[in-house]
Amino acid sequence: MSHFEAMEALGQVTIYDLLENDQPTFTVGDKVHAAITQESDYEAYMYLEAYYPNVLKKPGEIVEILPKNQYRVDFAGEMQMMRVHELSF
């Protein structure tokens, strides 16, 4: 059992769990862009720029809706798991 699974079993929640809506913001097939900038999340931006530049440069398409406001997004053939606050139309 991973640390995160153990914390979830104990009932620990994240801020995203508290902010989670019952309705997903995006639907399967929606065209989206990554909303991550150097100002909003420098570490995530630099990681994506170095290893997955298509995520920042190309539009993506929602492929699957996952629990806890997460989405599997296809960015020009690169599949990424993104949270709702990291995406925009």
C-alpha positions as CSV (number, residue, x, y, z in Angstrom):
1,M,0.0,0.0,0.0
2,S,1.4,3.4,-1.0
3,H,1.6,6.4,1.3
4,F,-1.3,8.0,-0.6
5,E,-3.5,5.0,-0.4
6,A,-2.8,4.7,3.4
7,M,-3.7,8.4,3.9
8,E,-6.9,8.0,1.9
9,A,-7.8,4.9,4.0
10,L,-7.4,7.0,7.1
11,G,-9.7,9.6,5.7
12,Q,-7.2,12.3,4.9
13,V,-8.4,14.6,2.1
14,T,-6.7,17.1,-0.1
15,I,-7.9,20.6,-1.0
16,Y,-9.0,19.2,-4.4
17,D,-11.3,16.8,-2.6
18,L,-13.0,19.7,-0.8
19,L,-13.3,21.8,-3.9
20,E,-14.6,18.9,-6.1
21,N,-17.9,19.3,-7.8
22,D,-20.2,16.4,-8.5
23,Q,-20.3,17.6,-12.2
24,P,-17.2,17.4,-14.2
25,T,-16.1,20.7,-15.8
26,F,-15.1,19.2,-19.1
27,T,-16.6,16.3,-21.0
28,V,-15.0,13.6,-23.2
29,G,-14.1,15.0,-26.5
30,D,-13.6,18.7,-25.4
31,K,-10.7,20.5,-26.9
32,V,-8.6,22.0,-24.1
33,H,-5.3,23.8,-23.5
34,A,-2.9,23.5,-20.6
35,A,-3.4,26.5,-18.3
36,I,-0.1,26.2,-16.6
37,T,2.2,29.2,-16.8
38,Q,5.5,30.1,-15.2
39,E,3.7,32.5,-12.9
40,S,1.0,30.0,-11.8
41,D,3.2,26.9,-11.2
42,Y,6.8,27.4,-12.1
43,E,7.9,23.8,-11.2
44,A,5.2,22.1,-13.2
45,Y,5.8,24.5,-16.1
46,M,9.5,23.8,-16.3
47,Y,8.9,20.0,-16.0
48,L,6.4,20.0,-18.8
49,E,8.6,22.3,-20.9
50,A,11.6,20.0,-20.5
51,Y,9.9,16.6,-20.9
52,Y,6.5,17.1,-22.5
53,P,6.6,20.3,-24.6
54,N,3.5,19.3,-26.6
55,V,1.4,19.7,-23.5
56,L,2.2,23.4,-23.4
57,K,2.3,24.1,-27.1
58,K,-0.6,22.1,-28.6
59,P,-4.3,21.7,-27.9
60,G,-5.5,18.5,-26.2
61,E,-8.6,16.5,-26.2
62,I,-10.3,15.0,-23.1
63,V,-10.2,11.2,-23.5
64,E,-11.4,10.1,-20.1
65,I,-12.9,11.6,-16.9
66,L,-11.1,10.3,-13.8
67,P,-12.1,10.7,-10.1
68,K,-11.2,13.7,-8.1
69,N,-11.5,16.3,-10.9
70,Q,-8.7,14.7,-13.0
71,Y,-8.8,14.1,-16.8
72,R,-6.8,11.9,-19.2
73,V,-5.9,14.3,-22.0
74,D,-4.3,13.5,-25.4
75,F,-1.9,16.3,-26.4
76,A,-0.9,15.4,-30.0
77,G,-0.3,11.7,-29.1
78,E,1.0,12.4,-25.6
79,M,-1.4,11.2,-22.9
80,Q,-1.3,13.2,-19.7
81,M,-3.3,13.1,-16.5
82,M,-4.3,16.7,-15.7
83,R,-6.3,18.3,-12.9
84,V,-9.2,20.6,-13.6
85,H,-7.3,23.7,-12.5
86,E,-4.5,22.9,-15.0
87,L,-6.9,23.0,-18.1
88,S,-8.8,25.7,-19.9
89,F,-11.0,25.8,-23.1
